[in-house]
Amino acid sequence: MSETSQTIHQGGCLCGGVRYEVSGPLEDIQLCHCSLCRKAQGSAFAANIPVDEARLRFVSGEDLLTRFESSPGKLRVFCRRCGSPLLSQATAKPGVVRLRAGTLDAPTGARLGFHIFAESHADWWPLDDALPRYSERPPA
């Protein structure tokens, strides 16, 4: 069996109503500092992992998911019971979701990858690590 077929990562929301599984290895975590992500997370940044939708399966609570279009073409998905942000999806990238890394059960083996929209970072959160930084999205 390949690593992709053997690795299953589990996660869910704060109240436990929504549970999911991601099959296969996780990509590096992308730390987004844009103002919309900061507001949606209530924190200095959003910690996102891009995941192919085909690798994401909701085990329970899919009926608890609520979608909010925070900007044209950008959906943010959260648990309507506890408010936990679970993922986002852009219509410009069909088939890919950005899973919120904090909703994964530990251990994940995930690594930090880079900062995006770094120039928009919260003034009270210093960017003093050695991770790559991009003023917007990383080059393709």
Backbone hydrogen bonds in HBPLUS format (Angstrom, degrees):
<---DONOR---> <-ACCEPTOR-->    atom                        ^
c    i                          cat <-CA-CA->   ^        H-A-AA   ^      H-
h    n   atom  resd res      DA  || num        DHA   H-A  angle D-A-AA Bond
n    s   type  num  typ     dist DA aas  dist angle  dist       angle   num
A0006-GLN N   A0002-SER O   3.26 MM   4  6.50 133.7  2.48 142.2 154.7     1
A0006-GLN N   A0003-GLU O   3.13 MM   3  5.15 135.1  2.34  97.6 110.2     2
A0007-THR N   A0003-GLU O   3.00 MM   4  5.99 155.8  2.06 161.7 164.5     3
A0024-GLY N   A0007-THR O   2.75 MM  17  4.87 161.1  1.78 144.9 145.1     4
A0009-HIS N   A0022-VAL O   2.78 MM  13  5.04 170.4  1.79 152.2 154.9     5
A0022-VAL N   A0009-HIS O   2.74 MM  13  5.04 153.7  1.81 147.0 155.2     6
A0105-ASP N   A0010-GLN O   2.79 MM  95  5.73 176.1  1.79 146.0 146.7     7
A0011-GLY N   A0020-TYR O   3.13 MM   9  5.45 149.1  2.23 144.7 143.7     8
A0020-TYR N   A0011-GLY O   2.91 MM   9  5.45 160.4  1.95 145.2 146.4     9
A0012-GLY N   A0103-THR O   2.90 MM  91  5.45 153.0  1.98 152.3 154.4    10
A0013-CYS N   A0018-VAL O   3.09 MM   5  5.51 147.3  2.20 141.5 147.8    11
A0016-GLY N   A0013-CYS O   3.27 MM   3  5.29 143.3  2.42  98.2 108.6    12
A0019-ARG N   A0060-SER O   2.94 MM  41  5.12 161.5  1.97 135.4 136.3    13
A0059-VAL N   A0019-ARG O   2.77 MM  40  5.33 144.0  1.90 127.7 138.7    14
A0060-SER N   A0019-ARG O   3.27 MM  41  5.12 162.8  2.30 131.6 131.0    15
A0021-GLU N   A0057-ARG O   2.78 MM  36  5.25 147.6  1.89 149.5 160.5    16
A0057-ARG N   A0021-GLU O   2.85 MM  36  5.25 160.6  1.89 157.6 162.1    17
A0023-SER N   A0055-ARG O   2.93 MM  32  5.18 156.1  1.99 142.7 149.7    18
A0029-ILE N   A0111-ARG O   2.74 MM  82  5.98 170.8  1.75 160.8 163.9    19
A0113-GLY N   A0029-ILE O   2.75 MM  84  5.16 152.9  1.82 149.1 147.1    20
A0030-GLN N   A0048-ASN O   2.73 MM  18  5.09 169.0  1.74 156.5 159.1    21
A0048-ASN N   A0030-GLN O   2.88 MM  18  5.09 173.9  1.88 151.5 149.6    22
A0031-LEU N   A0114-PHE O   2.90 MM  83  6.17 173.8  1.90 166.0 165.9    23
A0116-ILE N   A0031-LEU O   2.80 MM  85  6.10 159.1  1.85 153.2 154.0    24
A0032-CYS N   A0046-ALA O   2.85 MM  14  5.14 160.4  1.89 153.7 155.8    25
A0046-ALA N   A0032-CYS O   2.94 MM  14  5.14 153.7  2.01 140.3 147.9    26
A0033-HIS N   A0116-ILE O   3.01 MM  83  6.22 164.9  2.03 153.8 157.5    27
A0038-ARG N   A0034-CYS O   3.01 MM   4  6.31 162.6  2.04 156.2 161.8    28
A0039-LYS N   A0035-SER O   3.01 MM   4  6.17 160.5  2.05 145.1 149.9    29
A0040-ALA N   A0036-LEU O   2.89 MM   4  6.05 161.4  1.92 149.5 155.3    30
A0041-GLN N   A0037-CYS O   2.93 MM   4  5.98 148.2  2.03 149.0 155.8    31
A0042-GLY N   A0038-ARG O   2.79 MM   4  5.65 134.8  1.99 140.7 153.2    32
A0043-SER N   A0038-ARG O   3.31 MM   5  5.32 140.2  2.47 137.7 145.0    33
A0101-ALA N   A0047-ALA O   2.77 MM  54  5.49 162.3  1.80 150.9 156.1    34
A0049-ILE N   A0099-LEU O   2.81 MM  50  5.07 146.0  1.93 142.2 153.2    35
A0099-LEU N   A0049-ILE O   2.88 MM  50  5.07 145.2  2.00 150.8 140.0    36
A0051-VAL N   A0097-VAL O   2.85 MM  46  5.41 158.2  1.89 158.9 163.0    37
A0097-VAL N   A0051-VAL O   2.90 MM  46  5.41 168.3  1.91 158.9 160.7    38
A0055-ARG N   A0052-ASP O   2.85 MM   3  5.51 156.6  1.90 121.3 128.8    39
A0053-GLU N   A0095-GLY O   2.75 MM  42  5.21 170.8  1.76 136.9 140.0    40
A0056-LEU N   A0053-GLU O   3.04 MM   3  5.22 162.6  2.07 110.6 116.2    41
A0064-LEU N   A0061-GLY O   2.78 MM   3  5.19 158.1  1.83 114.9 122.6    42
A0065-LEU N   A0062-GLU O   3.22 MM   3  5.50 164.5  2.25 108.7 113.4    43
A0080-ARG N   A0064-LEU O   2.84 MM  16  5.58 169.1  1.85 159.5 162.9    44
A0066-THR N   A0078-PHE O   2.82 MM  12  5.45 159.3  1.86 161.8 169.0    45
A0078-PHE N   A0066-THR O   2.97 MM  12  5.45 158.8  2.02 152.8 159.3    46
A0068-PHE N   A0076-ARG O   2.86 MM   8  5.18 149.0  1.95 144.6 155.0    47
A0076-ARG N   A0068-PHE O   2.79 MM   8  5.18 159.9  1.83 144.6 151.1    48
A0070-SER N   A0074-LYS O   3.01 MM   4  5.94 126.5  2.30 155.3 169.1    49
A0074-LYS N   A0071-SER O   2.89 MM   3  5.33 163.4  1.91 148.7 145.2    50
A0091-THR N   A0073-GLY O   2.81 MM  18  5.07 158.5  1.86 145.2 152.6    51
A0075-LEU N   A0089-GLN O   2.79 MM  14  5.17 172.0  1.80 164.3 162.6    52
A0089-GLN N   A0075-LEU O   2.81 MM  14  5.17 150.4  1.89 146.8 153.7    53
A0077-VAL N   A0087-LEU O   2.78 MM  10  5.29 173.6  1.78 163.1 161.2    54
A0086-LEU N   A0077-VAL O   2.86 MM   9  5.81 167.0  1.88 151.4 155.6    55
A0087-LEU N   A0077-VAL O   3.30 MM  10  5.29 164.2  2.33 140.1 142.3    56
A0079-CYS N   A0084-SER O   2.99 MM   5  5.37 151.0  2.08 141.2 148.1    57
A0083-GLY N   A0079-CYS O   2.78 MM   4  4.95 139.1  1.94 135.0 145.9    58
A0100-ARG N   A0086-LEU O   2.90 MM  14  5.31 167.1  1.92 141.6 138.8    59
A0088-SER N   A0098-ARG O   3.04 MM  10  5.15 136.7  2.24 120.4 133.3    60
A0098-ARG N   A0088-SER O   2.83 MM  10  5.15 163.7  1.86 151.4 154.8    61
A0093-LYS N   A0090-ALA O   2.94 MM   3  5.43 159.0  1.99 113.6 120.5    62
A0096-VAL N   A0093-LYS O   3.35 MM   3  5.97 152.3  2.43 139.6 138.4    63
A0103-THR N   A0100-ARG O   3.00 MM   3  5.81 166.8  2.02 125.1 129.5    64
A0104-LEU N   A0101-ALA O   3.16 MM   3  5.69 167.7  2.18 117.0 120.8    65
A0115-HIS N   A0132-PRO O   2.91 MM  17  6.28 166.6  1.93 160.0 163.6    66
A0134-TYR N   A0115-HIS O   3.03 MM  19  6.19 138.2  2.21 135.4 147.9    67
A0117-PHE N   A0136-GLU O   3.16 MM  19  4.37 148.9  2.26 120.5 124.3    68
A0120-SER N   A0117-PHE O   2.97 MM   3  5.59 156.0  2.03 116.4 124.1    69
A0118-ALA N   A0134-TYR O   3.01 MM  16  5.89 164.1  2.04 155.8 153.0    70
A0121-HIS N   A0118-ALA O   3.09 MM   3  5.29 162.6  2.13 114.9 115.9    71
A0125-TRP N   A0122-ALA O   3.00 MM   3  5.40 167.9  2.01 117.9 120.7    72
